[in-house]
Amino acid sequence: MKKLLHFFAISVLLFSCAENDDFAPSSTIENSRILGNDNVKLIRAEHKSRPIYENETNTDALNIRTFLVRVKNLTYEKKVYIHHEMKGLPWKDFELKYVKSEDGEDIFGLTINIPYQDDTFGNEFVVKYLVNGKTYWDNNNGENYLLEEGSYINNESQTMVQLSYAFFNSFTDIGDRECDEVPLFGEDGDIIDYDLNCYYVENLNRQFQLEVFVNSQIQSEIDSTKVVYTYDNWKTTHIYPVKYGNSFFNIIEYGPEIESVEFAIVTKINGIEYWDNNNGKNYKLSINENYSIIPYSWE
């Protein structure tokens, strides 16, 4: 992964990893107070754009920023924030939500959906962890994290392909125009003419939608990535190729008889298959459920 660095001729804005909750955003922290804190660590951050679908305008599109953070479980009560640069405004805290626990650590995540017209977000951020009355920081060793459009940060590079979220979606749209002939009767009861009763047919769309995170460090080496899924407990198996792009957003149509799906993600790199199968349990989703590794927020 290419490391992005910004150097300035003036004082650099730094955020301390030390136990300090009172400094101003403009203060400079000595390196001796920045290094050596492993209580909080950014796992992943990504900036992408939601694609514009048919019949949508630019006002419907979004810039999407996702963050995943690992913290040591020092006590039950804790808060984790992304401390984010805002253009022409004070830096702003965005609180992350608990995702899961593993190996004595807690994982927190957040997705911020930003309308295209919103230009208040800067590119720099740091991670802030409040616990036991103390504040810990991950500020990328004093350089701050930089997240520009279309970029990503992955501090756990072994992650190659991973499910980000999945859900069922059903909606109606307007289909073809159809007309029925309606007879017109005269006074004697005979049909004297026909009128047309026209209407538009509503189509019910049923979609299984999912987003797959692909580590772009190895994207050029990927032979293929597919969703392997079943609607009937593996009596029949379906395979759907993952489409690459800025969003990795995939849509699979399903029929009215479907109530649940079980699936896994497989990617082939240089002839070797790697699976994201939910630690051997596969992902299982019912019609009214959804799965998201990173909680969503509409700021």
Backbone torsions as a table, in degrees:
resi	resn	phi	psi	omega
1	MET	NA	129.8	178.9
2	LYS	-71.4	129.0	-179.0
3	LYS	-87.0	127.1	-176.9
4	LEU	-98.6	126.0	179.9
5	LEU	-128.9	140.6	174.1
6	HIS	-119.0	126.2	178.7
7	PHE	-113.6	143.5	-178.9
8	PHE	-129.0	151.1	178.0
9	ALA	-78.9	-17.8	178.2
10	ILE	-101.0	-177.6	-179.0
11	SER	-59.3	137.5	-178.6
12	VAL	-90.8	140.7	178.5
13	LEU	-78.2	117.1	-175.8
14	LEU	-122.7	151.8	177.1
15	PHE	-126.5	132.1	-170.8
16	SER	-81.7	140.9	169.9
17	CYS	-85.1	-1.6	-178.4
18	ALA	-78.0	174.9	-176.7
19	GLU	-83.8	75.7	-175.6
20	ASN	-138.3	124.5	-175.2
21	ASP	-117.7	10.1	-170.1
22	ASP	-120.8	1.0	-175.2
23	PHE	-80.4	153.2	178.4
24	ALA	-81.0	152.1	-179.2
25	PRO	-57.2	-23.8	-176.3
26	SER	-90.5	-2.2	-176.3
27	SER	-76.4	156.6	177.5
28	THR	-107.0	131.4	-176.3
29	ILE	-108.7	133.9	-179.7
30	GLU	-65.6	147.6	-177.9
31	ASN	-58.0	-33.4	-179.2
32	SER	-61.5	-23.5	179.1
33	ARG	-96.2	-6.8	-177.8
34	ILE	-91.7	-38.7	-170.1
35	LEU	-84.7	158.8	167.0
36	GLY	91.3	9.4	179.5
37	ASN	-103.0	120.0	-179.9
38	ASP	-116.7	20.1	178.7
39	ASN	-78.2	-19.2	-179.7
40	VAL	-143.4	137.2	-179.5
41	LYS	-149.9	130.4	172.6
42	LEU	-66.7	128.4	174.7
43	ILE	-88.4	-50.2	-172.7
44	ARG	-156.0	144.5	171.2
45	ALA	-143.3	145.3	-176.7
46	GLU	-150.0	141.7	172.7
47	HIS	-117.2	125.6	178.5
48	LYS	-144.4	172.9	-179.4
49	SER	-119.9	132.4	174.0
50	ARG	-69.9	132.5	-179.2
51	PRO	-68.7	155.7	175.6
52	ILE	-91.0	119.8	-178.0
53	TYR	-89.2	172.3	-178.6
54	GLU	-57.9	139.6	179.7
55	ASN	70.9	12.4	176.5
56	GLU	-106.6	162.0	177.4
57	THR	-117.6	176.2	178.3
58	ASN	-60.6	-26.0	-179.9
59	THR	-67.9	-17.7	179.4
60	ASP	-89.5	-12.4	-174.3
61	ALA	-85.8	159.8	-175.0
62	LEU	-137.5	147.9	160.5
63	ASN	-91.2	134.2	-172.8
64	ILE	-121.7	126.0	177.1
65	ARG	-118.0	124.8	-179.2
66	THR	-117.9	144.6	-178.3
67	PHE	-137.7	138.7	175.1
68	LEU	-133.1	128.3	-171.4
69	VAL	-131.4	143.1	176.6
70	ARG	-112.8	130.7	177.6
71	VAL	-130.3	150.3	173.9
72	LYS	-72.6	137.8	-177.7
73	ASN	-82.0	80.2	-176.7
74	LEU	-78.3	-27.7	174.3
75	THR	-165.7	169.8	-175.5
76	TYR	-67.3	-47.0	-177.0
77	GLU	-80.1	121.7	-178.9
78	LYS	-158.9	157.2	175.9
79	LYS	-132.8	139.0	178.1
80	VAL	-127.8	133.7	-176.9
81	TYR	-132.0	151.8	160.0
82	ILE	-94.9	118.0	178.0
83	HIS	-93.9	105.7	-163.9
84	HIS	-112.5	138.9	174.7
85	GLU	-67.4	136.7	174.7
86	MET	-123.1	134.2	-175.9
87	LYS	-67.9	120.8	177.0
88	GLY	70.3	9.6	-177.8
89	LEU	-133.9	164.4	174.2
90	PRO	-62.2	152.3	174.6
91	TRP	-59.0	148.7	-172.2
92	LYS	-123.8	140.9	176.3
93	ASP	-89.2	132.0	172.9
94	PHE	-119.4	116.6	-174.3
95	GLU	-77.2	134.9	176.8
96	LEU	-89.2	158.0	-180.0
97	LYS	-109.7	148.8	179.7
98	TYR	-64.0	135.2	179.0
99	VAL	-109.8	-54.6	-178.5
100	LYS	-168.6	172.3	175.3
101	SER	-120.8	146.3	176.8
102	GLU	-159.3	132.4	174.4
103	ASP	53.8	43.7	176.9
104	GLY	75.7	10.4	178.9
105	GLU	-125.9	154.9	177.6
106	ASP	-110.7	141.8	177.6
107	ILE	-106.4	130.0	177.2
108	PHE	-121.8	149.1	-178.3
109	GLY	-145.5	164.3	-179.5
110	LEU	-160.5	140.1	167.4
111	THR	-121.2	129.1	176.6
112	ILE	-109.7	120.4	176.8
113	ASN	-95.7	120.0	-174.1
114	ILE	-117.0	118.3	176.4
115	PRO	-58.1	148.1	-179.1
116	TYR	-56.0	-33.0	-176.3
117	GLN	-74.4	-14.5	-177.9
118	ASP	-83.6	110.9	-179.2
119	ASP	-112.3	25.2	-176.0
120	THR	-86.5	-13.3	-176.4
121	PHE	-84.1	129.9	170.1
122	GLY	-83.1	-168.9	-176.4
123	ASN	-106.8	-13.6	-175.4
124	GLU	-96.9	149.7	175.3
125	PHE	-158.3	162.9	172.3
126	VAL	-137.0	169.0	-179.6
127	VAL	-108.0	136.8	-175.4
128	LYS	-124.5	128.0	-176.1
129	TYR	-125.1	116.3	-179.9
130	LEU	-106.4	120.9	-179.0
131	VAL	-158.2	141.1	178.2
132	ASN	52.7	35.8	179.1
133	GLY	74.3	7.8	-179.8
134	LYS	-119.7	159.8	179.2
135	THR	-122.1	127.8	176.9
136	TYR	-115.7	149.2	-175.8
137	TRP	-127.9	143.6	163.3
138	ASP	-115.8	107.7	-177.5
139	ASN	-119.4	30.0	177.3
140	ASN	59.0	47.0	178.5
141	ASN	57.1	39.1	175.0
142	GLY	88.8	-0.6	-176.6
143	GLU	-100.4	-7.7	-170.9
144	ASN	64.2	150.4	175.4
145	TYR	-84.4	143.3	-179.5
146	LEU	-120.2	120.9	-178.2
147	LEU	-126.3	98.8	-179.8
148	GLU	-95.3	171.5	-178.0
149	GLU	-59.1	128.8	177.8
150	GLY	80.2	3.0	-176.7
151	SER	-100.6	172.0	178.4
152	TYR	-148.8	160.2	172.8
153	ILE	-128.9	129.6	179.7
154	ASN	-133.9	103.3	-179.4
155	ASN	-88.4	-1.6	174.0
156	GLU	-125.5	79.2	-167.2
157	SER	-67.3	-9.7	179.3
158	GLN	-71.0	-17.5	176.5
159	THR	-69.9	117.1	-177.9
160	MET	-102.1	-59.3	178.8
161	VAL	-134.2	130.7	-175.7
162	GLN	-147.5	138.4	175.7
163	LEU	-66.9	129.7	176.3
164	SER	-93.0	-51.7	175.3
165	TYR	-157.9	161.1	178.6
166	ALA	-152.7	146.1	178.0
167	PHE	-162.9	159.0	171.4
168	PHE	-90.8	145.8	-179.3
169	ASN	-142.2	133.8	174.7
170	SER	-133.9	139.5	-178.6
171	PHE	-158.1	159.7	178.5
172	THR	-107.8	147.8	171.6
173	ASP	-138.3	169.8	-176.3
174	ILE	-83.9	126.5	-179.7
175	GLY	-101.5	-139.0	-175.8
176	ASP	-74.3	154.4	174.9
177	ARG	-87.8	128.3	179.1
178	GLU	-125.2	152.5	-178.8
179	CYS	-133.1	138.7	174.5
180	ASP	-111.2	141.4	175.3
181	GLU	-81.1	126.4	178.6
182	VAL	-111.2	119.8	-178.1
183	PRO	-69.5	144.6	174.2
184	LEU	-111.1	128.3	-174.9
185	PHE	-103.8	144.3	174.8
186	GLY	-85.3	-177.7	-178.0
187	GLU	-64.5	-29.4	179.9
188	ASP	-86.0	3.2	177.4
189	GLY	89.8	-0.9	178.4
190	ASP	-85.5	152.7	176.6
191	ILE	-73.8	123.9	-179.3
192	ILE	-109.2	-16.9	-179.9
193	ASP	-169.3	177.3	176.9
194	TYR	-130.2	142.7	173.8
195	ASP	-113.5	160.2	-179.9
196	LEU	-105.5	127.8	172.9
197	ASN	-105.7	105.3	-172.9
198	CYS	-107.1	147.9	-178.5
199	TYR	-158.7	165.3	177.0
200	TYR	-105.2	136.1	-179.4
201	VAL	-80.5	132.8	175.4
202	GLU	-88.0	128.6	177.2
203	ASN	-99.7	131.9	175.1
204	LEU	-94.7	116.6	179.1
205	ASN	-99.3	132.3	177.3
206	ARG	-120.1	122.3	-175.3
207	GLN	-134.6	138.4	168.3
208	PHE	-101.4	114.1	-173.0
209	GLN	-114.1	140.7	178.2
210	LEU	-149.5	155.0	177.0
211	GLU	-124.3	133.9	-177.4
212	VAL	-117.6	127.9	175.2
213	PHE	-85.0	126.5	177.8
214	VAL	-117.8	123.9	177.5
215	ASN	-66.9	109.6	-174.5
216	SER	-69.6	-8.4	173.8
217	GLN	-63.9	-31.0	-177.8
218	ILE	-114.7	9.3	-175.5
219	GLN	-61.9	-36.1	-179.2
220	SER	-68.9	-17.9	-179.1
221	GLU	-95.0	-4.4	-175.6
222	ILE	-77.0	128.1	173.9
223	ASP	-78.6	-44.6	-179.8
224	SER	-166.0	154.2	171.5
225	THR	-134.1	132.7	-174.5
226	LYS	-138.3	152.7	168.8
227	VAL	-97.5	122.5	176.0
228	VAL	-104.7	120.9	-171.4
229	TYR	-144.3	161.6	177.4
230	THR	-143.5	146.9	174.8
231	TYR	-104.6	-6.2	-171.7
232	ASP	-134.1	41.6	176.5
233	ASN	58.7	42.2	172.9
234	TRP	69.9	17.1	169.5
235	LYS	-67.2	-35.7	171.3
236	THR	-130.0	147.6	-177.6
237	THR	-123.0	138.3	178.4
238	HIS	-121.0	148.5	179.1
239	ILE	-127.6	130.1	-178.6
240	TYR	-127.2	122.7	-179.8
241	PRO	-71.5	133.3	177.3
242	VAL	-74.5	131.6	179.1
243	LYS	-92.6	130.2	-179.9
244	TYR	-90.7	150.5	178.7
245	GLY	174.2	-163.4	-179.3
246	ASN	-71.6	-21.4	-174.6
247	SER	-114.8	-19.3	-175.1
248	PHE	51.9	39.2	-175.5
249	PHE	-97.1	126.6	-173.5
250	ASN	-127.7	142.1	-176.9
251	ILE	-127.1	126.6	178.0
252	ILE	-119.9	123.5	178.6
253	GLU	-74.7	146.8	176.0
254	TYR	-139.6	160.1	-175.1
255	GLY	-90.3	171.0	-176.0
256	PRO	-67.2	-18.3	-178.2
257	GLU	-82.5	-7.9	-174.7
258	ILE	-79.3	133.0	178.4
259	GLU	-117.8	-22.5	-178.9
260	SER	-159.1	166.5	178.3
261	VAL	-140.7	145.4	172.8
262	GLU	-123.6	133.9	-172.0
263	PHE	-156.4	167.9	175.3
264	ALA	-148.8	163.7	179.3
265	ILE	-111.1	132.3	177.2
266	VAL	-128.4	133.6	175.7
267	THR	-126.8	143.2	-180.0
268	LYS	-111.7	122.6	-179.8
269	ILE	-123.5	118.3	-178.3
270	ASN	50.9	40.8	176.3
271	GLY	84.5	-4.9	-178.8
272	ILE	-106.4	132.9	-179.0
273	GLU	-89.7	136.0	174.5
274	TYR	-122.9	134.2	-174.6
275	TRP	-114.3	140.2	161.5
276	ASP	-110.1	96.6	-176.8
277	ASN	-121.8	32.2	176.2
278	ASN	58.8	47.6	179.0
279	ASN	57.1	42.3	175.4
280	GLY	85.0	-2.1	-176.9
281	LYS	-100.9	-6.8	-172.7
282	ASN	63.1	159.0	173.6
283	TYR	-89.4	134.0	-179.4
284	LYS	-127.8	131.5	-172.5
285	LEU	-140.7	127.9	174.2
286	SER	-95.1	168.7	-173.2
287	ILE	-53.4	-42.7	-173.7
288	ASN	-96.1	14.4	-178.8
289	GLU	-109.6	165.1	171.0
290	ASN	-143.8	160.1	178.8
291	TYR	-128.1	134.0	176.6
292	SER	-147.8	125.0	176.8
293	ILE	-74.2	-24.5	-179.8
294	ILE	-123.3	118.8	178.8
295	PRO	-60.4	150.3	-175.4
296	TYR	-102.7	148.5	178.3
297	SER	-140.6	135.6	177.7
298	TRP	-107.9	92.0	-178.5
299	GLU	-87.9	NA	NA
